[in-house]
Amino acid sequence: MSTLDRMLQGLTASAGWGQGAIAFNEQGVASFDVDGQLVMQLERVRDDRALQLYAGVGLVPAMHREALYRQALEANLFGGETRDSVLSIDPDSNELMLSQLVQPSVVSDHDFVALLDDFIEVALRWQERLKAIRWQLPTSDTRDESTPSSASSLHLNPPFI
């Protein structure tokens, strides 16, 4: 049994799930549902020497995208608000993703369960932040900051008659 299989087995045991409740499929991905709020994915990577944790947090809203991007970048800084996970955007689904690479050679089974708890907590917190952003009312200026709002911002000075 590989180290990653043992980690998965330890997770199922600590969660009180039955033997084999979570298993890697043919593509090397295992997934489980977190109280109907989040789907966790665990994927074998780097020739089965590492485990990539990831979860879709929610769709990027049409409004206030720039604010979300800024918040996510600030949260990623030194892993401060993500507990060493990384927020990113899936370009295919336009979904905010949380991910973390786990090296089993440096993480004990006990530490892995604690790391996974932290990861889930961060993902759920970002789901709430996304919900709050979606319900924010648009400001008087909802345009993209890179888009000029008037001819004067394009430095066009029409002749005065």
N, C-alpha and C positions, 0 to 999 in steps of 0.2 A: 504494500500500500504506500502510495506517495505521500509526501509531506502535506500537499494540498488536500488530498483525500482525508488525511488525519485531521486537518484543521476543520474541514467540513463536518466530519464525524463528531469532533469536539463541540462544534457549534450546535448541532442537533441535540446532543446530549445535554448541554447546558441550558438549552431552550426547553427541554422536556418533550421534544418531539420524538416520534418513533424512529427506530433505525431506518435509514434510507429515506427519510422524509425530504431531505434535500440531497440531490445528486447531480453531478456534472452530466450534461447531455453529450451527444456525439461531437458537438462543436466546442466542448469544454466550458460551457456556461451552466451555472446553477442559478436558480432564482427562487425567491420566496416573497410572499406578501406580508407587509407589516400593517396589521390591523385595518386592512382595506384602504389605507391612506398612501401607501408607497410600495412600489415593487423594487426589491433589491436584486441586483445582478452581481454575480461573482464569476469572473472569467479567468481561466488559466491563460497566462501570457508568459513570454520570454522562455519558451521551451519548458513549460511547467515549473519554472523556478520562481514565479511570482503570481500574485493574485490581484486582479484589477477589480476593485469594488466600484459600482456605479449605479446611479438611480436618476431617473428623470424627475425633476422637481416640479416642472410645469411649463406651459407655453409662454414664450416671451410676449408680453402684451403689446398691442399696436401703439398705444400711447405710453408715454413716459419711459420709452426704451432706454434713452440715454441715461436717465436716472438709475435704472436697473443696472445698466452696464457699469456705471461708476460705482454703485454699491457693491457689485460683484467683484470688481477689480480691487476695491479697497479691502473687502473681506479676504481676498486671496493673499494680500500682502503679508508675507511671513507666516501665512496660515493662521493668522490671529483670530479671525471670526469663523474659520472653517475647520479648525482643529486639524490642520495639515492636509485637508482634502482640497480639491480644486474645483471651482465653479467655472463652467464653460458653456458654450452654446453649440448644440448639434446643428450644423448647417442644413441637414436634410429635413429635420423635423421642426426646427425653430424652437427647440425645447432647451430650457436651462437644465444643465446636467451637473451633478456632483460626482466626483470620482476621487479615488485614492488608490495608489499602488502599494501593495503590502508585500514585503519581503519575508517569507516564512523563516528564513535563517536568522532573523533578528527579532521575531515576534513570537512570544510563547502563546500557548493556547489560551491562557487566562488573559493575556494582553490583547489577543485577537478579539475576544468577546467584548472587552472593554472598548477597543478601537471601533468595533462594529456598532456598539451602543452609541458612542460619540457621533459616528457617521450618520446614523439614523436620526439622532437628535438635531444635527445640523440640517439635514435634508428637510425634516419636518418644519424647522424654523424658517427655512427659505421658502417653503410652500406657503406659509403664513405671510411672509413678506410679499410674495407675488400676489396673493389675494388682496392685500392692502393696496398695492400699487394699482391693481386693476380697478379698484373702486375710487381712486383719487379722481377728483374732477379735473378736467383739462384747465390749464391756465389760459390766460388771455393770449399767450403766444405759444402755441403748441407746435410750431414749425421746427424743423431740424435746424440747429444753429448754423450749419454750413450753408443753408439756403437763404439767399438775400430776401428781405421782406419788402424792399422798395427800391425804386430806381436810385435813390440817393446812396444806398448801401453798395450799389454797383459802381459808384463814383461817376454816374452819368449826370451831367448838369445841363438840362435843356436850356436853350437860349431864352432869355426873358424878352418878351415883346412889349 
